[in-house]
């Protein structure tokens, strides 16, 4: 099977109403990444020092030795930045989700105690703040298990949320297979939660962010001042709040790091945003676990037919009749590069239509001739396909007067004699008078024009059938 695993459609053009508590227009979620003491360091058994997300310009790992400046910057986050942020959020009454690196939490018992006393959620941020991309599956699986074990030992309860950050292509699947997490956040692909099917596990994904995120104080292009951070958060919030007013409520994640936003000048921008946020009604400020519980209750997952996952035989059995009596179209479409985007009507229709459009003239003519006459002899004899029967009935073609039947019979005969194929129209788009008017207008077209129009109508009929099937 030639399958493309990436999901390029997601919720699609019509996003679900999240039904946030209190009919909130936007759900705002603050994440505090606690990584200090879990970063790369020879003291932690790593081959070299940390080089990621600090105020050291152009930092590179020091192999085999400690990087005193890097260590001290991380220590600032634990020693000063954390407590400054703890005061800010507790005084503002804002709930927080902590992404806690297990080894970092183990080295910061007072901070863990303060997180718990504040009612903050402590989710797992992995065992160590290191790259997972080169880990073998078994190694990463073991690291995930050890992160859960140590987190539970240090915090007093197992984590219910997971975010690696520096993840591998296997991370989300491995975490889902562990089966104990209410949500996973190693994704940046949406403004709303969604369900991911991993084997027989329905795993909730709550996407995170790298742009409304203070990490950009340490990257280029990035923020230089607290005011820039505030402006970006404000603009993002204003856009989402407006969308919520228009009936398209979303979620806004804000990513923070103790050693970055915990610096006084940077934190001024965060405080300004919190003050701005508090001036708005209809905003739900929540922990990620609160969002997970809400989504699971309001939008539980229901598995549906996934055409791209079907075998060739199943695919042709289900969709071989979408183009009238032409299963060869489904057979060829199955061999295309299908994926999640083809599991909905628009995507599957596109795959089938591609085969029809690139078929030979004779093959397409065969599809046209497979269609029955409108209100013709097959309809009278009740020998139409189930789909055609329903379609003709929807326009009242199963209840013609004698005069109407006579007129249709004559038009059918004249049309076929002139063009060599039956008159085809997506009857569900029209009423009976409209169909008759189109018949009388189109019969005078030249055959080339009418062939092209008939092919368009065949594709439209297929699209409508797929709407019913999916």
TAQUI-V967595 format. One record per pair of residues at least 24 apart in sequence whose C-alpha atoms are under 10 Angstrom apart, sorted by the first residue. I is the first residue (numbers start at 1). J is the second residue. Records with the same first field share a line. If there is no record, write none. Layout:
# TAQUI-V967595
I->J / J
This chain:
# TAQUI-V967595
1->308 / 309 / 310 / 311 / 312 / 334 / 335 / 336 / 337 / 338
2->308 / 334 / 335 / 336 / 337 / 338 / 339
3->308 / 309 / 334 / 335 / 336 / 337 / 338 / 339 / 340
4->308 / 336 / 337 / 338 / 339 / 340 / 341 / 342
5->308 / 337 / 338 / 339 / 340 / 341
6->339 / 340 / 341
7->189 / 339 / 340 / 341 / 342
8->189 / 339 / 340 / 341 / 342
9->339 / 340 / 341 / 342 / 343 / 344 / 347
10->189 / 190 / 192 / 194 / 195 / 340 / 341
11->190 / 191 / 192 / 193 / 194
12->341 / 344
14->248
15->191 / 192 / 247 / 248 / 249 / 250
16->192 / 247 / 248 / 249 / 250 / 299
17->192 / 244 / 247 / 248 / 249 / 250 / 298 / 299
18->192 / 193 / 247 / 248 / 249 / 250 / 251 / 291 / 294 / 295 / 298 / 299
19->249 / 250 / 294 / 295 / 298 / 299
20->249 / 250 / 251 / 282 / 283 / 284 / 291 / 294 / 295 / 298
21->282 / 283 / 284 / 291 / 294
22->282 / 283 / 284
23->244 / 249 / 282 / 283 / 284
24->241 / 244 / 245 / 249 / 250 / 281 / 282 / 283 / 284 / 285
25->240 / 241 / 242 / 243 / 244 / 245 / 246 / 247 / 248 / 249 / 250 / 251 / 281 / 282 / 283 / 284
26->237 / 238 / 240 / 241 / 242 / 243 / 244 / 245 / 248 / 249 / 250 / 251 / 252 / 282 / 283 / 284 / 285
27->192 / 237 / 240 / 241 / 244 / 249 / 250 / 251 / 252 / 253 / 282 / 283 / 284 / 285 / 286 / 287 / 288 / 291
28->237 / 240 / 250 / 251 / 252 / 253 / 254 / 277 / 283 / 284 / 285 / 286 / 287 / 288 / 291
29->94 / 95 / 96 / 97 / 208 / 251 / 252 / 253 / 254 / 255 / 284 / 285 / 286 / 287 / 288 / 290 / 291
30->89 / 94 / 95 / 96 / 97 / 98 / 213 / 252 / 253 / 254 / 255 / 256 / 285 / 286 / 287 / 288
31->95 / 96 / 97 / 98 / 99 / 120 / 121 / 122 / 123 / 208 / 209 / 213 / 253 / 254 / 255 / 256 / 257 / 287 / 288
32->82 / 85 / 86 / 96 / 97 / 98 / 99 / 100 / 120 / 122 / 254 / 255 / 256 / 257 / 258 / 261
33->82 / 97 / 98 / 99 / 100 / 101 / 122 / 123 / 124 / 125 / 163 / 255 / 256 / 257 / 258 / 259
34->77 / 78 / 82 / 98 / 99 / 100 / 101 / 102 / 104 / 105 / 108 / 111 / 112 / 122 / 124 / 125 / 129 / 256 / 257 / 258 / 259
35->74 / 75 / 77 / 78 / 98 / 99 / 100 / 101 / 102 / 103 / 104 / 105 / 125 / 126 / 128 / 129 / 130 / 257 / 258 / 259
36->71 / 72 / 73 / 74 / 75 / 76 / 77 / 78 / 79 / 82 / 100 / 101 / 103 / 104 / 105 / 107 / 108 / 128 / 129 / 257 / 258 / 259
37->71 / 74 / 75 / 77 / 78 / 101 / 102 / 103 / 104 / 105 / 106 / 107 / 108 / 128 / 129
38->74 / 100 / 101 / 102 / 103 / 104 / 105 / 106 / 107 / 125 / 126 / 127 / 128 / 129 / 130
39->70 / 71 / 74 / 101 / 103 / 104 / 128 / 129 / 130
40->66 / 70 / 71 / 128 / 129 / 130 / 131
41->65 / 66 / 67 / 70 / 71 / 130
42->66 / 67
44->103 / 128
46->130
50->74 / 129 / 130
52->129 / 130 / 215 / 218 / 219
53->214 / 215 / 216 / 217 / 218 / 219 / 257 / 259 / 260
54->215 / 217 / 218 / 219 / 257 / 259 / 260
55->217 / 218 / 219 / 259 / 260
56->218
57->218 / 219
58->218 / 219
72->259
73->259 / 260
74->257 / 258 / 259 / 260
75->258 / 259
76->258 / 259 / 260 / 262 / 263
77->257 / 258 / 259 / 260 / 261 / 262 / 263
78->104 / 107 / 108 / 111 / 257 / 258 / 259 / 262
79->108 / 111 / 258 / 259
80->258 / 259 / 262 / 263 / 264
81->257 / 258 / 259 / 260 / 261 / 262 / 263 / 264 / 267
82->111 / 114 / 257 / 258 / 259 / 261 / 262 / 263
83->111 / 114 / 258 / 262
84->258 / 261 / 262 / 263 / 264 / 267
85->256 / 257 / 258 / 261 / 262 / 263 / 264 / 267 / 270 / 271
86->111 / 114 / 115 / 118 / 258 / 262
88->267 / 270 / 271 / 274
89->118 / 271 / 274
90->115 / 118 / 119 / 120
92->271 / 274 / 275 / 278
93->118 / 285
94->118 / 119 / 120 / 274 / 285 / 286 / 287
95->119 / 120 / 121 / 285 / 286 / 287 / 288
96->120 / 121 / 122 / 285 / 286 / 287 / 288
97->121 / 122 / 123 / 161 / 255 / 286 / 287 / 288 / 289 / 290
98->122 / 123 / 124 / 125 / 161 / 255 / 256 / 257 / 287 / 288
99->123 / 124 / 125 / 126 / 159 / 161 / 162 / 163 / 164 / 165 / 255 / 256 / 257
100->124 / 125 / 126 / 127 / 128 / 129 / 147 / 151 / 159 / 162 / 163 / 164
101->125 / 126 / 127 / 128 / 129 / 130 / 147 / 150 / 151 / 163 / 164
102->126 / 127 / 128 / 129 / 146 / 147 / 148 / 149 / 150 / 151 / 152 / 153 / 154 / 155
103->127 / 128 / 129 / 147 / 150 / 151 / 154
104->128 / 129 / 151
105->150 / 151 / 154 / 155
106->150 / 151 / 153 / 154 / 155
107->154
108->154
109->154 / 155
112->154 / 155
113->154 / 155
115->155
116->155 / 156
119->287
120->287 / 289
121->159 / 160 / 161 / 287 / 288 / 289 / 290
122->151 / 155 / 157 / 158 / 159 / 160 / 161 / 162 / 287 / 288 / 289
123->148 / 151 / 158 / 159 / 160 / 161 / 162 / 163 / 181 / 183 / 184 / 288 / 289
124->148 / 151 / 152 / 158 / 159 / 160 / 161 / 162 / 163 / 164 / 181 / 184
125->151 / 159 / 161 / 162 / 163 / 164 / 165 / 166 / 185
126->151 / 162 / 163 / 164 / 165 / 166 / 167
127->151 / 164
128->164
129->164 / 165 / 166
130->164 / 165 / 166 / 167
131->164 / 165 / 166 / 167 / 168
132->164 / 165 / 166 / 167 / 168 / 169 / 170 / 171
133->166 / 167 / 168 / 169 / 170 / 171
134->167 / 168 / 169
135->167 / 168 / 170 / 171
136->168 / 170
137->168 / 169 / 170 / 171 / 174
138->174
140->167 / 168 / 170 / 171 / 174 / 175
141->170 / 171 / 174 / 175 / 177 / 178
144->171 / 174 / 175 / 178
145->175 / 178
148->180
159->289
160->184 / 288 / 289 / 292
161->185 / 204 / 205 / 206 / 288 / 289 / 292
162->186 / 205 / 206
163->187 / 206 / 207 / 208
165->208 / 210
172->196 / 198 / 203 / 205
173->197 / 198 / 199 / 201 / 203
174->198
175->203
176->201 / 202 / 203 / 204 / 205
177->201 / 202 / 203
179->203
182->206 / 288 / 289 / 292 / 293 / 296
183->207 / 288 / 289 / 291 / 292 / 293 / 296
184->208 / 288 / 292
185->209 / 288
190->250 / 251
191->240 / 249 / 250 / 251 / 252 / 253
192->249 / 250 / 251 / 252 / 291 / 295
193->250 / 251 / 291 / 292 / 295 / 296 / 299
194->292 / 295 / 296 / 299 / 300 / 301
195->295 / 296 / 299 / 300 / 301 / 302 / 303
196->301
197->301 / 303
202->300 / 301 / 302 / 303
203->301
204->292 / 293 / 295 / 296 / 300 / 301
205->292
206->251 / 253 / 288 / 289 / 291 / 292 / 295
207->251 / 252 / 253
208->251 / 252 / 253 / 254 / 255
209->252 / 253 / 254 / 255
210->253 / 254 / 255 / 256
211->236 / 253 / 254 / 255
212->236 / 237 / 252 / 253 / 254 / 255 / 256
213->253 / 254 / 255 / 256 / 257 / 261
214->254 / 255 / 256 / 257 / 258 / 259 / 260 / 261 / 262 / 266 / 267 / 270
215->255 / 256 / 257 / 259 / 260 / 261
216->260
217->260 / 261 / 266
218->260
223->266
224->265 / 266
225->265 / 266 / 267 / 268 / 269
226->261 / 263 / 264 / 265 / 266 / 267 / 268 / 269 / 270 / 271 / 272 / 273
227->265 / 266 / 267 / 268 / 269 / 270 / 272 / 273
228->266 / 269
229->261 / 266 / 267 / 268 / 269 / 270 / 272 / 273
230->266 / 267 / 268 / 269 / 270 / 271 / 272 / 273 / 274 / 276
231->269 / 270 / 272 / 273
232->269 / 273
233->269 / 270 / 272 / 273 / 274 / 277
234->272 / 273 / 274 / 276 / 277
237->273 / 276 / 277
238->277
241->280 / 282 / 283
244->282 / 283
245->282
251->284 / 285 / 291
252->285
253->288
304->343 / 470
305->343 / 344 / 469 / 470
306->339 / 340 / 341 / 342 / 343 / 344 / 470
307->334 / 338 / 339 / 340 / 342 / 343 / 344 / 345 / 348 / 470
308->334 / 336 / 337 / 338 / 339 / 340 / 341 / 342 / 343 / 344 / 348
309->334 / 338 / 339 / 340 / 343
310->334
318->469
319->348 / 352 / 462 / 465 / 466 / 469
320->352
321->385 / 387 / 462 / 465
322->349 / 352 / 387 / 458 / 459 / 461 / 462 / 463 / 464 / 465 / 466 / 469
323->352 / 353 / 356 / 367 / 368 / 370 / 371 / 458 / 459 / 461 / 462 / 463 / 465
324->366 / 367 / 368 / 369 / 370 / 371 / 372 / 385 / 387 / 388 / 458 / 461 / 462
325->366 / 367 / 368 / 369 / 370 / 371 / 385
326->356 / 363 / 364 / 366 / 367 / 368 / 370
328->352 / 355 / 356 / 363
329->353 / 354 / 355 / 356 / 359 / 363 / 367
330->355 / 356
331->355
332->356
343->470
344->466 / 467 / 469 / 470
345->462 / 463 / 464 / 465 / 466 / 467 / 468 / 469 / 470
346->463 / 464 / 466 / 467
347->463
348->463 / 466 / 470
349->459 / 460 / 462 / 463 / 464 / 465 / 466 / 467
350->459 / 463
352->459 / 462 / 463
353->455 / 456 / 458 / 459 / 460 / 462 / 463
356->455 / 458 / 459
357->455 / 456 / 459
361->451
364->451 / 454 / 455 / 458
365->420 / 421 / 451 / 454 / 455
366->421
367->421 / 455 / 458
368->420 / 421 / 422 / 423 / 424 / 451 / 454 / 455 / 457 / 458
369->416 / 420 / 421 / 422 / 423 / 424
370->421 / 422
371->421 / 422 / 423 / 424 / 458
372->421 / 422 / 423 / 424
373->408 / 409 / 411 / 412 / 413 / 416 / 421 / 422 / 423 / 424
374->398 / 405 / 408 / 409 / 411 / 412 / 422 / 423 / 424 / 425 / 427 / 435
375->399 / 400 / 404 / 405 / 406 / 408 / 409 / 412
376->405 / 406 / 408 / 409 / 412 / 413
377->409
387->461 / 465 / 468
388->427 / 461 / 465
390->428
391->426 / 427 / 428 / 429 / 461 / 464 / 465
392->426 / 427 / 428 / 432
393->427 / 428
394->427 / 428 / 429 / 430 / 431 / 432
395->426 / 427 / 428 / 429 / 430 / 431 / 432 / 433 / 434 / 435
396->427 / 431 / 432 / 433
397->427 / 431 / 432 / 435
400->432
404->432 / 436
407->436
408->436 / 439 / 440
411->436 / 439 / 440 / 443
412->439 / 443
414->443
415->439 / 440 / 442 / 443 / 444 / 447
416->443
418->443 / 444 / 445 / 446 / 447
419->443 / 444 / 445 / 446 / 447 / 448 / 450 / 451
420->447 / 451
421->447 / 450 / 451 / 454
422->454
423->450 / 451 / 453 / 454 / 457
424->450 / 451 / 453 / 454 / 455 / 456 / 457 / 458 / 461
425->453 / 454 / 455 / 456 / 457 / 458 / 460 / 461
426->454 / 456 / 457 / 458 / 459 / 460 / 461 / 462 / 463 / 464
427->457 / 460 / 461
428->460 / 461 / 464
429->460 / 461 / 464
